[in-house]
C-alpha cells in the first residue's frame, strides 16, 4: 500500500463546478450547516467552504496541496469571509486533535 497521499488537481478546475449554495441545496440546503462547525475535506481553492461559511458557526478547509491552501486563504481574505480557516493535510491523517465537527463535507474530491 502506498503511503503517498494528496494527488493534486489544478485549482482552476473550481470555475467549472456549481455555485456552493446550489451544490449545498442537493444535500439539504443551508439547514445542513447553519450554526454548525464544518470541515471541508479536499477544499482546493476554498470555493465550497468560503461559499457556505457565512451560514456556519465556523468552517475548516483541509487540502494536501499547499498551493491550493494558499489560494483558499487569499480567496477568503479577498471576499472578507472571516470564519473559515484553511490548512494543509490529508484526509487519511487528519491533523486535528480533539477537534469536533458537526458536518464533514467532501465536494468534488477524488
N, C-alpha and C positions, 0 to 999 in steps of 0.2 A: 504494500500500500504506500502510495506517495505521501510525503509529508509537506508537499508544496501546496499552499493554498493561495487563492487570490488571483485568478486569471483576470486580466484586465480587458475592458471594453471601452472604446473611446467615449468620453463623457458627452461628446456632441450628439450621441445617439438619443439623448434625453429629449431633443427637439421633436423626435418622431413619436413620442409617447403621448397618451391622453393627458389632459389637464388633471392635476391632482384631485380636485373635487369631483370631477366626472368619474375618475377611477375609484375614488372612495365611495361614490354612490353605488357601485356594484357590490360593495361589501357592507352596506347598511347605512352609508352616509355619515354625516357629522356626528351622530349619536354614538358611533363606534369609538370616537376619540375624545369627545367633549369632556374636558376636565380631567383627562387621564394622562398618565405618563406613558409615552410610546417610544418604541425602538424601531427604527427603520434599518433592517439588515440589508447590506448591499446598496447603500444610499447613493452611490455615484456622486453626481454633482449637487445632490441635495434637493432636486426637483420636488420629490414627493413629500419629504419631511418638512421642507420650507412651506409648501403649499397647504399642509394641514396643521402645522404647528400653531397657528392662531386659535384653533379650536381646542387645543390640548393644554394640559397643565404644564407640560414640558415635553420636549422631543430630543431624542438622541439619534444620530445617524452614524452607522458603522460601515466602513468600506476598507478593503485591503489595499486599495490604490491611494498612496499619499497625494498624488496629483489631483485625483478626484475629490479627496477630502479638502484639499486647499481650495479647489474651485467651489465646493459647497460652502465653505466658510466665507469666501468672497461674495457668493450669491446671497447668503443670508444677510451679510452686512449691507450690501447694496439695496436690498429690499427692506431693511430695517426690522427683520424678524429676530427678536432677542431671546426667545425661549427655546432655542434649538442649539445643540452642540454637536460637533462632528469629530470623530476620532478614527484613526487608522487601526484596523484589526480585522480578524477573520471570524466568521460565524462558528467555525469549528473550535475556536478557542476564544470565547467571549471574554473581553477584558474588563469585566465588571465584577466587583467584589461586593456581594450583598445588595447590589442594586436590584430593585424590583421594578418591573414594568407591567402596566395593566394590559397593554396591547403590543404585540410584536408583529410587524408587517414586513413582507418581502415583496417588493414591487418590481417586476421586470428583472428579477435576479436569476442568474444562471446557477 
